[in-house]
Amino acid sequence: MIYFSLDTETGGLDSDLDWLEMALVLEDTAKPDTPVESLPYIRVVNVLDTYIMTPFAAHLNSALLKEIADYQKDANGRSDTVYTGVDDVVSEAIEEWLCECKAPDVLNIAAKNPAFDLGFVGELIPRRYRHRTIDPSILYVEHTDPCLPDMMQCKIRGGVSGYVAHEALEDARDVIRLLRKKGFCR
């Protein structure tokens, strides 16, 4: 199966707030030996003049906000990133990348809490995606849990090293790592 791991960084938990960053990483479960860092990806940063966000989100995303401010100052961003605040440009960049990846017409999406991420950026994904999404938390839930585990708890239970980065690209890669740990590949 080919699926795209999606993650967003946002101004808070309300979809009326701004999204700051999104990343899509392509995984082909028939090629489990491909290093996660080598998988094709697209990273998009939402460059706006003003953002609406909670104080916690501002703190959590301070490095990303600095990256955006530096980009606005001199237009020198990371070469692997699309910087734009225009929805049409985001959709066009993603579609171009999907074509380069030879993506299917209907996408399989994986994310840690996919409803949240798709609530912010789903309309920017230019292709249809299946209404069934993959959330690795169901693979790491224990019968004594009061709710589904968060990303950090999944990483601990799955033996995936490191903290939760709260960076879209790294968190999207962590979803793939978590799924691979549970044998979600051929």
Backbone as a printed PyTorch tensor [residue, N CA C, xyz], in Angstrom:
tensor([[[  0.8450,  -1.1800,   0.0000],
         [  0.0000,   0.0000,   0.0000],
         [  0.8910,   1.2440,   0.0000]],

        [[  0.4710,   2.2090,  -0.7480],
         [  1.1220,   3.5180,  -0.7200],
         [  0.2470,   4.4340,   0.1200]],

        [[  0.8660,   5.1080,   1.0800],
         [  0.1300,   6.0860,   1.8750],
         [  1.0070,   7.2960,   2.1270]],

        [[  0.3560,   8.3690,   2.5140],
         [  1.0360,   9.6180,   2.7900],
         [  0.8400,   9.9580,   4.2520]],

        [[  1.9430,  10.1070,   4.9630],
         [  1.8820,  10.5120,   6.3530],
         [  1.8080,  12.0340,   6.3750]],

        [[  0.8390,  12.5500,   7.0910],
         [  0.5690,  13.9890,   7.1460],
         [  0.7420,  14.4870,   8.5670]],

        [[  1.3580,  15.6400,   8.7070],
         [  1.3590,  16.3180,   9.9990],
         [  1.2790,  17.8170,   9.7580]],

        [[  0.6550,  18.4930,  10.7110],
         [  0.5780,  19.9510,  10.6710],
         [  1.0500,  20.5120,  12.0040]],

        [[  1.5150,  21.7240,  11.9520],
         [  1.7370,  22.5230,  13.1560],
         [  0.7680,  23.7000,  13.0230]],

        [[  0.0950,  24.0180,  14.1150],
         [ -1.0060,  24.9800,  14.0460],
         [ -0.9130,  26.0170,  15.1540]],

        [[ -1.7980,  26.9960,  15.0700],
         [ -1.8720,  28.0460,  16.0840],
         [ -2.6450,  27.6430,  17.3220]],

        [[ -3.1150,  26.4340,  17.3720],
         [ -3.8880,  25.9380,  18.5110],
         [ -4.7490,  24.7790,  18.0700]],

        [[ -5.7340,  24.4470,  18.8670],
         [ -6.5620,  23.2760,  18.6040],
         [ -7.8200,  23.5730,  17.8030]],

        [[ -8.1380,  24.8300,  17.5980],
         [ -9.3420,  25.2500,  16.8960],
         [ -9.0230,  25.4340,  15.4150]],

        [[ -9.7760,  24.7840,  14.5380],
         [ -9.4820,  24.8770,  13.1090],
         [ -9.7200,  26.2700,  12.5300]],

        [[-10.2930,  27.1810,  13.3190],
         [-10.3920,  28.5760,  12.8710],
         [ -9.0640,  29.3120,  13.0350]],

        [[ -8.1380,  28.7270,  13.7890],
         [ -6.8120,  29.3200,  13.9380],
         [ -5.9810,  28.9700,  12.7160]],

        [[ -4.8630,  29.6390,  12.5710],
         [ -4.0080,  29.4200,  11.4090],
         [ -3.1830,  28.1490,  11.5340]],

        [[ -2.9950,  27.4760,  10.4000],
         [ -1.9900,  26.4180,  10.3470],
         [ -0.6710,  27.0840,  10.0010]],

        [[  0.3960,  26.5800,  10.5390],
         [  1.7170,  27.1770,  10.3440],
         [  2.5710,  26.3840,   9.3620]],

        [[  2.4830,  25.0660,   9.4610],
         [  3.3720,  24.2000,   8.6850],
         [  2.6600,  22.8820,   8.4290]],

        [[  2.9160,  22.2970,   7.2620],
         [  2.4280,  20.9500,   6.9900],
         [  3.5050,  20.1820,   6.2460]],

        [[  3.4710,  18.8770,   6.4280],
         [  4.3790,  18.0000,   5.6930],
         [  3.6280,  16.7350,   5.3100]],

        [[  3.9230,  16.2510,   4.1290],
         [  3.4400,  14.9670,   3.6390],
         [  4.6700,  14.1310,   3.3060]],

        [[  4.6950,  12.8860,   3.7660],
         [  5.7920,  11.9670,   3.4790],
         [  5.1880,  10.7320,   2.8250]],

        [[  5.7780,  10.3100,   1.7150],
         [  5.3010,   9.1540,   0.9740],
         [  5.9080,   7.8690,   1.5280]],

        [[  5.0570,   6.9080,   1.8520],
         [  5.5050,   5.5840,   2.2960],
         [  4.9220,   4.5330,   1.3730]],

        [[  5.7580,   3.6060,   0.9560],
         [  5.3360,   2.4480,   0.1790],
         [  5.6220,   1.2310,   1.0440]],

        [[  4.5830,   0.5770,   1.5310],
         [  4.7620,  -0.5310,   2.4740],
         [  5.4730,  -1.7260,   1.8420]],

        [[  5.5910,  -1.7550,   0.5280],
         [  6.3240,  -2.8260,  -0.1390],
         [  7.8320,  -2.5960,  -0.0900]],

        [[  8.2500,  -1.4230,   0.4030],
         [  9.6780,  -1.0890,   0.4730],
         [ 10.0620,  -0.6940,   1.8980]],

        [[  9.9310,  -1.6420,   2.8510],
         [ 10.1580,  -1.3010,   4.2560],
         [ 11.6100,  -1.0230,   4.6190]],

        [[ 12.5490,  -1.3410,   3.7290],
         [ 13.9590,  -1.1130,   4.0350],
         [ 14.4300,   0.2870,   3.6700]],

        [[ 13.5690,   1.0670,   3.0250],
         [ 13.9380,   2.4460,   2.6950],
         [ 14.0050,   3.2540,   3.9850]],

        [[ 15.1510,   3.8780,   4.2640],
         [ 15.2310,   4.7020,   5.4820],
         [ 14.1610,   5.8020,   5.4670]],

        [[ 13.5350,   6.0020,   6.6010],
         [ 12.4560,   6.9850,   6.6910],
         [ 12.9390,   8.3660,   6.2380]],

        [[ 14.1760,   8.7050,   6.5780],
         [ 14.7230,  10.0240,   6.2010],
         [ 14.9060,  10.1620,   4.6900]],

        [[ 14.9020,   9.0410,   3.9620],
         [ 15.0870,   9.0670,   2.5080],
         [ 13.7760,   9.0730,   1.7350]],

        [[ 12.6590,   8.9490,   2.4330],
         [ 11.3660,   8.9190,   1.7500],
         [ 11.0370,  10.2850,   1.1500]],

        [[ 10.3800,  10.3040,   0.0020],
         [  9.9840,  11.5780,  -0.6030],
         [  9.0240,  12.3470,   0.3060]],

        [[  9.1850,  13.6590,   0.3260],
         [  8.3120,  14.4880,   1.1700],
         [  8.1490,  15.8750,   0.5620]],

        [[  7.1280,  16.5500,   1.0550],
         [  6.9560,  17.9700,   0.7710],
         [  6.6620,  18.6540,   2.1050]],

        [[  7.2800,  19.7780,   2.3030],
         [  7.0760,  20.5900,   3.5150],
         [  6.6150,  21.9630,   3.0460]],

        [[  5.5190,  22.4500,   3.6350],
         [  4.9630,  23.7520,   3.2610],
         [  4.8300,  24.5920,   4.5270]],

        [[  5.3150,  25.8250,   4.4510],
         [  5.1850,  26.7740,   5.5530],
         [  4.2180,  27.8670,   5.1110]],

        [[  3.2320,  28.1330,   5.9430],
         [  2.1930,  29.1260,   5.6650],
         [  2.7090,  30.5050,   6.0860]],

        [[  3.0740,  31.3150,   5.1120],
         [  3.6480,  32.6350,   5.3800],
         [  2.5460,  33.6860,   5.3150]],

        [[  2.2100,  34.2380,   6.4750],
         [  1.1870,  35.2700,   6.5820],
         [  1.7770,  36.4820,   7.2810]],

        [[  1.1190,  37.6160,   7.1560],
         [  1.5560,  38.8120,   7.8900],
         [  1.1710,  38.7310,   9.3610]],

        [[  0.0480,  38.0790,   9.6390],
         [ -0.4610,  37.9740,  11.0090],
         [ -0.9880,  36.5560,  11.2330]],

        [[ -0.7300,  36.0260,  12.4010],
         [ -1.2180,  34.6980,  12.7730],
         [ -2.1180,  34.8100,  13.9890]],

        [[ -3.1140,  33.9530,  14.0430],
         [ -3.9540,  33.8230,  15.2240],
         [ -3.5090,  32.5450,  15.9110]],

        [[ -3.1180,  32.6540,  17.1950],
         [ -2.6820,  31.4520,  17.9030],
         [ -2.7550,  31.6210,  19.4030]],

        [[ -2.7630,  30.4930,  20.0610],
         [ -2.7440,  30.5030,  21.5080],
         [ -1.3170,  30.7540,  21.9900]],

        [[ -1.1450,  31.2450,  23.2140],
         [  0.2160,  31.4340,  23.7410],
         [  1.0210,  30.1300,  23.7590]],

        [[  0.3720,  29.0140,  24.1120],
         [  1.0790,  27.7330,  24.1330],
         [  1.5920,  27.3760,  22.7400]],

        [[  0.7640,  27.5740,  21.7170],
         [  1.1770,  27.2700,  20.3460],
         [  2.3200,  28.1760,  19.9120]],

        [[  2.2680,  29.4490,  20.3070],
         [  3.3540,  30.3710,  19.9670],
         [  4.6640,  29.8940,  20.5860]],

        [[  4.5910,  29.4640,  21.8340],
         [  5.7910,  28.9550,  22.5080],
         [  6.2930,  27.6740,  21.8380]],

        [[  5.3900,  26.7480,  21.5760],
         [  5.7380,  25.4620,  20.9890],
         [  6.3570,  25.6250,  19.6010]],

        [[  5.9140,  26.6300,  18.8750],
         [  6.3660,  26.8370,  17.4960],
         [  7.3110,  28.0200,  17.3440]],

        [[  8.0070,  28.3930,  18.4110],
         [  8.8540,  29.5910,  18.3670],
         [  9.9540,  29.4850,  17.3050]],

        [[ 10.5660,  28.3170,  17.1420],
         [ 11.6080,  28.1660,  16.1230],
         [ 11.0160,  28.3160,  14.7170]],

        [[  9.8310,  27.7610,  14.5090],
         [  9.1720,  27.8890,  13.2110],
         [  8.7840,  29.3410,  12.9440]],

        [[  8.2770,  30.0390,  13.9560],
         [  7.9290,  31.4550,  13.7850],
         [  9.1740,  32.2820,  13.4520]],

        [[ 10.3090,  31.9410,  14.0510],
         [ 11.5600,  32.6360,  13.7170],
         [ 11.9450,  32.3520,  12.2660]],

        [[ 11.7920,  31.0910,  11.8380],
         [ 12.0720,  30.7390,  10.4430],
         [ 11.1970,  31.5730,   9.5000]],

        [[  9.9260,  31.7100,   9.8320],
         [  9.0050,  32.5020,   9.0010],
         [  9.4290,  33.9670,   8.9890]],

        [[  9.7560,  34.5100,  10.1540],
         [ 10.1790,  35.9210,  10.2320],
         [ 11.4530,  36.1430,   9.4240]],

        [[ 12.3990,  35.2250,   9.5160],
         [ 13.6350,  35.3470,   8.7330],
         [ 13.3370,  35.2830,   7.2440]],

        [[ 12.4200,  34.3910,   6.8490],
         [ 12.0460,  34.2900,   5.4470],
         [ 11.3940,  35.5880,   4.9780]],

        [[ 10.4980,  36.1460,   5.7890],
         [  9.8340,  37.3990,   5.4080],
         [ 10.8410,  38.5400,   5.2960]],

        [[ 11.8680,  38.4920,   6.1010],
         [ 12.8840,  39.5540,   6.1100],
         [ 13.7470,  39.5370,   4.8530]],

        [[ 14.2160,  38.3490,   4.4580],
         [ 15.1440,  38.3130,   3.3280],
         [ 14.8270,  37.2550,   2.2720]],

        [[ 13.6710,  36.5950,   2.3940],
         [ 13.2050,  35.6080,   1.4150],
         [ 14.1980,  34.4670,   1.2040]],

        [[ 15.0060,  34.1780,   2.2010],
         [ 15.9070,  33.0330,   2.1400],
         [ 15.4280,  31.9810,   3.1270]],

        [[ 14.7410,  31.0010,   2.6120],
         [ 14.2640,  29.9150,   3.4540],
         [ 15.0170,  28.6390,   3.1520]],

        [[ 14.5370,  27.5560,   3.7100],
         [ 15.1290,  26.2500,   3.4370],
         [ 14.8240,  25.8610,   1.9950]],

        [[ 15.7900,  25.2870,   1.3300],
         [ 15.5920,  24.9280,  -0.0780],
         [ 14.6010,  23.7800,  -0.2610]],

        [[ 14.3300,  23.0170,   0.8000],
         [ 13.4140,  21.8850,   0.6880],
         [ 11.9870,  22.2380,   1.0960]],

        [[ 11.6810,  23.5280,   1.1560],
         [ 10.4090,  23.9760,   1.7030],
         [  9.7130,  24.9300,   0.7430]],

        [[  8.3900,  24.8090,   0.6610],
         [  7.5660,  25.7600,  -0.0820],
         [  7.0660,  26.7840,   0.9350]],

        [[  7.3710,  28.0520,   0.7070],
         [  6.9150,  29.1360,   1.5800],
         [  5.8480,  29.9270,   0.8320]],

        [[  4.6400,  29.9350,   1.3480],
         [  3.5760,  30.7040,   0.7110],
         [  2.4070,  30.8480,   1.6650]],

        [[  1.6460,  31.8840,   1.4830],
         [  0.4180,  32.0710,   2.2300],
         [ -0.7930,  32.0190,   1.3120]],

        [[ -0.5910,  31.5480,   0.0870],
         [ -1.6390,  31.5140,  -0.9180],
         [ -2.1050,  30.0670,  -1.1070]],

        [[ -3.3760,  29.8180,  -0.8020],
         [ -3.9080,  28.4490,  -0.8600],
         [ -3.6970,  27.7850,  -2.2150]],

        [[ -3.9180,  28.5340,  -3.3070],
         [ -3.7610,  27.9530,  -4.6440],
         [ -2.3220,  27.5040,  -4.8870]],

        [[ -1.3730,  28.2760,  -4.3950],
         [  0.0420,  27.9200,  -4.5600],
         [  0.3570,  26.6560,  -3.7590]],

        [[ -0.1970,  26.5440,  -2.5590],
         [ -0.0070,  25.3380,  -1.7390],
         [ -0.5410,  24.1260,  -2.4930]],

        [[ -1.7720,  24.2040,  -2.9680],
         [ -2.3810,  23.0820,  -3.6840],
         [ -1.5960,  22.7210,  -4.9400]],

        [[ -1.1450,  23.7340,  -5.6870],
         [ -0.3610,  23.4730,  -6.9000],
         [  0.9670,  22.8030,  -6.5690]],

        [[  1.6360,  23.2500,  -5.5230],
         [  2.9180,  22.6540,  -5.1280],
         [  2.7200,  21.2050,  -4.6990]],

        [[  1.6650,  20.9390,  -3.9420],
         [  1.4000,  19.5680,  -3.5130],
         [  1.0590,  18.6930,  -4.7150]],

        [[  0.2350,  19.1910,  -5.6280],
         [ -0.1250,  18.4130,  -6.8160],
         [  1.1100,  18.1150,  -7.6620]],

        [[  1.9860,  19.0860,  -7.8320],
         [  3.2200,  18.8620,  -8.5910],
         [  4.0550,  17.7630,  -7.9260]],

        [[  4.1780,  17.8290,  -6.6120],
         [  4.9260,  16.8190,  -5.8790],
         [  4.2650,  15.4450,  -6.0080]],

        [[  2.9370,  15.3860,  -5.8790],
         [  2.2220,  14.1250,  -6.0320],
         [  2.4550,  13.5230,  -7.4180]],

        [[  2.4880,  14.3660,  -8.4510],
         [  2.7660,  13.8860,  -9.8120],
         [  4.1840,  13.3200,  -9.8970]],

        [[  5.1530,  14.0290,  -9.3040],
         [  6.5360,  13.5350,  -9.2870],
         [  6.6230,  12.1760,  -8.6010]],

        [[  5.8230,  11.9850,  -7.5610],
         [  5.8070,  10.7200,  -6.8000],
         [  4.9850,   9.6410,  -7.4870]],

        [[  4.3250,   9.9980,  -8.5960],
         [  3.4200,   9.0690,  -9.2790],
         [  2.3500,   8.5500,  -8.3180]],

        [[  1.7970,   9.4720,  -7.5570],
         [  0.7870,   9.1360,  -6.5460],
         [ -0.5130,   8.6790,  -7.2010]],

        [[ -1.2220,   7.7860,  -6.5320],
         [ -2.5300,   7.3760,  -7.0610],
         [ -3.5230,   8.5420,  -7.0340]],

        [[ -4.5940,   8.3920,  -7.7860],
         [ -5.5960,   9.4620,  -7.8570],
         [ -6.3160,   9.6860,  -6.5320]],

        [[ -6.4780,   8.6220,  -5.7560],
         [ -7.1060,   8.7180,  -4.4430],
         [ -6.0500,   8.3340,  -3.4110]],

        [[ -5.8330,   9.2010,  -2.4460],
         [ -4.7360,   9.0250,  -1.5030],
         [ -5.1600,   8.3250,  -0.2200]],

        [[ -4.2750,   7.4950,   0.2890],
         [ -4.3930,   6.9550,   1.6350],
         [ -3.6050,   7.8900,   2.5460]],

        [[ -4.2090,   8.3160,   3.6370],
         [ -3.5780,   9.2670,   4.5560],
         [ -3.3810,   8.6040,   5.9120]],

        [[ -2.2040,   8.8070,   6.4740],
         [ -1.9080,   8.3930,   7.8480],
         [ -1.5000,   9.6450,   8.6130]],

        [[ -1.8730,   9.6960,   9.8800],
         [ -1.4910,  10.8200,  10.7300],
         [ -1.7670,  10.4480,  12.1700]],

        [[ -1.0680,  11.0820,  13.0690],
         [ -1.4120,  10.9500,  14.4820],
         [ -2.5200,  11.9660,  14.7030]],

        [[ -3.7320,  11.4830,  14.8040],
         [ -4.9400,  12.2990,  14.8970],
         [ -5.2720,  12.9260,  13.5260]],

        [[ -5.5690,  12.0940,  12.5390],
         [ -5.8030,  12.5920,  11.1810],
         [ -6.9620,  13.5690,  11.0440]],

        [[ -8.0120,  13.4070,  11.8320],
         [ -9.1460,  14.3340,  11.7250],
         [ -8.7110,  15.7600,  12.0500]],

        [[ -7.8250,  15.9000,  13.0140],
         [ -7.3100,  17.2190,  13.3870],
         [ -6.5420,  17.8370,  12.2200]],

        [[ -5.5410,  17.1010,  11.7060],
         [ -4.7110,  17.6390,  10.6240],
         [ -5.5390,  17.9500,   9.3770]],

        [[ -6.4140,  17.0270,   9.0020],
         [ -7.2220,  17.2580,   7.8080],
         [ -8.2160,  18.3910,   8.0090]],

        [[ -8.6170,  18.6390,   9.2560],
         [ -9.4960,  19.7680,   9.5460],
         [ -8.8420,  21.1130,   9.2480]],

        [[ -7.5220,  21.1690,   9.3540],
         [ -6.7930,  22.4040,   9.0580],
         [ -6.4200,  22.5160,   7.5790]],

        [[ -5.9490,  21.4250,   6.9780],
         [ -5.3520,  21.5270,   5.6370],
         [ -5.9790,  20.5990,   4.6000]],

        [[ -7.0120,  19.8660,   4.9620],
         [ -7.5970,  18.9050,   4.0320],
         [ -8.0210,  19.4960,   2.7090]],

        [[ -8.5490,  20.7190,   2.7410],
         [ -9.0070,  21.3400,   1.4900],
         [ -7.8400,  21.7780,   0.6040]],

        [[ -6.6260,  21.7950,   1.1410],
         [ -5.4530,  22.1880,   0.3560],
         [ -4.8270,  21.0050,  -0.3810]],

        [[ -5.2240,  19.7960,   0.0130],
         [ -4.7150,  18.6070,  -0.6750],
         [ -5.5270,  18.4560,  -1.9510]],

        [[ -4.8630,  18.5650,  -3.1100],
         [ -5.5860,  18.6970,  -4.3780],
         [ -6.2270,  17.4170,  -4.8980]],

        [[ -5.9400,  16.3050,  -4.2830],
         [ -6.5540,  15.0530,  -4.7160],
         [ -7.4830,  14.5370,  -3.6340]],

        [[ -8.3930,  13.7120,  -4.0730],
         [ -9.2960,  13.0810,  -3.1160],
         [ -8.5030,  12.1570,  -2.2120]],

        [[ -8.8620,  12.1030,  -0.9720],
         [ -8.2600,  11.1290,  -0.0740],
         [ -9.3740,  10.2920,   0.5260]],

        [[ -9.0100,   9.0760,   0.8510],
         [ -9.9990,   8.1290,   1.3660],
         [-10.5220,   8.5950,   2.7210]],

        [[-11.7660,   8.3090,   2.9850],
         [-12.3470,   8.7070,   4.2630],
         [-11.8740,   7.8110,   5.4020]],

        [[-11.2770,   6.6850,   5.0880],
         [-10.6500,   5.8480,   6.1160],
         [ -9.1950,   6.2660,   6.2140]],

        [[ -8.7700,   6.6800,   7.3840],
         [ -7.3980,   7.1250,   7.5840],
         [ -6.7050,   6.2130,   8.5930]],

        [[ -5.3920,   6.2900,   8.6010],
         [ -4.5740,   5.4490,   9.4730],
         [ -4.0560,   6.3030,  10.6240]],

        [[ -4.3760,   5.9110,  11.8430],
         [ -3.8640,   6.5840,  13.0380],
         [ -3.1230,   5.5320,  13.8570]],

        [[ -1.8040,   5.6830,  14.0310],
         [ -1.0440,   4.6410,  14.7310],
         [ -1.4290,   4.4630,  16.1950]],

        [[ -2.1280,   5.4070,  16.7950],
         [ -2.4420,   5.2910,  18.2190],
         [ -3.2640,   4.0430,  18.5300]],

        [[ -4.0860,   3.6010,  17.5970],
         [ -4.8990,   2.4090,  17.8520],
         [ -4.0210,   1.1680,  18.0100]],

        [[ -2.8270,   1.2030,  17.4370],
         [ -1.9080,   0.0760,  17.5570],
         [ -1.1630,   0.0660,  18.8900]],

        [[ -1.2150,   1.1890,  19.6000],
         [ -0.4600,   1.3280,  20.8520],
         [ -1.3610,   1.5150,  22.0740]],

        [[ -2.6550,   1.4290,  21.8930],
         [ -3.5750,   1.5920,  23.0150],
         [ -3.5460,   0.3400,  23.8830]],

        [[ -3.6480,   0.5410,  25.1680],
         [ -3.7310,  -0.5740,  26.1170],
         [ -5.1080,  -0.5540,  26.7620]],

        [[ -5.5770,  -1.7080,  27.1770],
         [ -6.9490,  -1.8170,  27.6910],
         [ -7.1830,  -0.9530,  28.9330]],

        [[ -6.1380,  -0.5550,  29.6270],
         [ -6.2990,   0.2840,  30.8180],
         [ -6.2460,   1.7810,  30.5050]],

        [[ -5.9590,   2.1380,  29.2690],
         [ -5.8790,   3.5560,  28.8870],
         [ -7.2590,   4.2070,  28.9330]],

        [[ -7.3550,   5.4100,  29.5060],
         [ -8.6410,   6.1080,  29.5080],
         [ -8.9830,   6.7220,  28.1500]],

        [[ -7.9490,   6.8810,  27.2950],
         [ -8.1450,   7.4340,  25.9490],
         [ -6.9830,   6.9460,  25.0790]],

        [[ -7.0500,   7.2470,  23.8110],
         [ -5.9630,   6.8510,  22.9170],
         [ -4.6680,   7.5420,  23.3320]],

        [[ -3.5310,   6.8570,  23.2220],
         [ -2.2690,   7.4680,  23.6250],
         [ -1.8380,   8.5730,  22.6690]],

        [[ -1.1300,   9.5670,  23.2290],
         [ -0.5880,  10.6370,  22.3830],
         [  0.6880,  10.1440,  21.7040]],

        [[  1.2790,  10.9910,  20.8900],
         [  2.4590,  10.6100,  20.1170],
         [  3.6060,  10.1690,  21.0270]],

        [[  3.8390,  10.8810,  22.1180],
         [  4.9480,  10.5200,  23.0060],
         [  4.7210,   9.1480,  23.6090]],

        [[  3.5100,   8.8730,  24.0600],
         [  3.2160,   7.5640,  24.6390],
         [  3.3690,   6.4690,  23.5870]],

        [[  2.9490,   6.7250,  22.3690],
         [  3.1270,   5.7450,  21.2910],
         [  4.6130,   5.4900,  21.0380]],

        [[  5.4060,   6.5540,  21.0180],
         [  6.8430,   6.3910,  20.7870],
         [  7.4820,   5.5670,  21.9090]],

        [[  7.1030,   5.8340,  23.1410],
         [  7.6470,   5.0710,  24.2700],
         [  7.2630,   3.6000,  24.1300]],

        [[  5.9890,   3.3420,  23.8980],
         [  5.5040,   1.9590,  23.7970],
         [  6.0830,   1.2380,  22.5790]],

        [[  6.3640,   1.9930,  21.5200],
         [  6.8990,   1.3830,  20.3060],
         [  8.4110,   1.3150,  20.2520]],

        [[  9.0690,   1.9010,  21.2570],
         [ 10.5280,   1.8960,  21.2460],
         [ 11.1200,   2.8020,  20.1830]],

        [[ 10.3890,   3.8460,  19.8210],
         [ 10.8820,   4.8310,  18.8570],
         [ 11.5590,   5.9300,  19.6610]],

        [[ 12.8390,   6.1060,  19.4530],
         [ 13.6150,   7.0200,  20.2870],
         [ 13.2890,   8.4840,  20.0050]],

        [[ 13.5930,   9.3080,  20.9780],
         [ 13.4530,  10.7520,  20.8310],
         [ 12.1230,  11.2750,  21.3280]],

        [[ 12.1120,  12.5800,  21.5180],
         [ 10.8950,  13.2600,  21.9360],
         [ 10.0560,  13.5960,  20.7180]],

        [[  8.8560,  14.0360,  20.9500],
         [  8.0100,  14.5170,  19.8610],
         [  8.5700,  15.8680,  19.4350]],

        [[  8.9160,  15.9780,  18.1660],
         [  9.6030,  17.1750,  17.6670],
         [  8.6850,  18.3890,  17.5870]],

        [[  7.3990,  18.1880,  17.3690],
         [  6.4700,  19.2860,  17.0800],
         [  6.9620,  20.0850,  15.8800]],

        [[  7.4910,  19.3480,  14.9140],
         [  7.8630,  19.8660,  13.6020],
         [  7.1670,  18.9460,  12.6040]],

        [[  6.4670,  19.5110,  11.6540],
         [  5.6020,  18.7110,  10.7830],
         [  6.3400,  17.5780,  10.0860]],

        [[  7.4980,  17.8440,   9.5240],
         [  8.2000,  16.8060,   8.7820],
         [  8.6430,  15.6700,   9.7020]],

        [[  9.2450,  15.9890,  10.8150],
         [  9.7270,  14.9390,  11.7240],
         [  8.5630,  14.1560,  12.3450]],

        [[  7.4850,  14.8440,  12.6730],
         [  6.3370,  14.1490,  13.2450],
         [  5.6620,  13.2410,  12.2100]],

        [[  5.6090,  13.6640,  10.9490],
         [  5.0630,  12.7970,   9.8920],
         [  5.9480,  11.5620,   9.7150]],

        [[  7.2470,  11.7470,   9.8220],
         [  8.1610,  10.6050,   9.7480],
         [  7.9570,   9.6680,  10.9520]],

        [[  7.7030,  10.2420,  12.1210],
         [  7.4750,   9.4080,  13.3070],
         [  6.2360,   8.5320,  13.1480]],

        [[  5.2190,   9.0220,  12.4780],
         [  4.0250,   8.1950,  12.2210],
         [  4.4320,   6.9580,  11.4220]],

        [[  5.2600,   7.1420,  10.4260],
         [  5.7300,   6.0090,   9.6260],
         [  6.5680,   5.0680,  10.4880]],

        [[  7.4460,   5.6230,  11.3140],
         [  8.2530,   4.7770,  12.2040],
         [  7.3570,   3.9390,  13.1220]],

        [[  6.3230,   4.5720,  13.6680],
         [  5.4040,   3.8560,  14.5630],
         [  4.6530,   2.7450,  13.8290]],

        [[  4.2180,   3.0280,  12.6250],
         [  3.5080,   2.0110,  11.8530],
         [  4.4460,   0.8720,  11.4630]],

        [[  5.6630,   1.1910,  11.0900],
         [  6.6320,   0.1440,  10.7470],
         [  6.9380,  -0.7460,  11.9560]],

        [[  7.0190,  -0.1490,  13.1430],
         [  7.3140,  -0.9330,  14.3480],
         [  6.2470,  -2.0010,  14.5920]],

        [[  5.0330,  -1.7220,  14.1740],
         [  3.9400,  -2.6850,  14.3380],
         [  3.7370,  -3.5540,  13.1160]],

        [[  4.7300,  -3.5550,  12.2020],
         [  4.6590,  -4.4300,  11.0480],
         [  3.7540,  -3.9480,   9.9340]],

        [[  3.4880,  -2.6550,   9.8890],
         [  2.6170,  -2.1020,   8.8610],
         [  3.4010,  -1.9360,   7.5670]],

        [[  3.8760,  -3.0510,   7.0500],
         [  4.6130,  -3.0920,   5.7940],
         [  4.6370,  -4.5400,   5.3400]],

        [[  5.0500,  -4.7880,   4.1130],
         [  5.0860,  -6.1620,   3.5840],
         [  6.3760,  -6.8320,   3.9610]]])
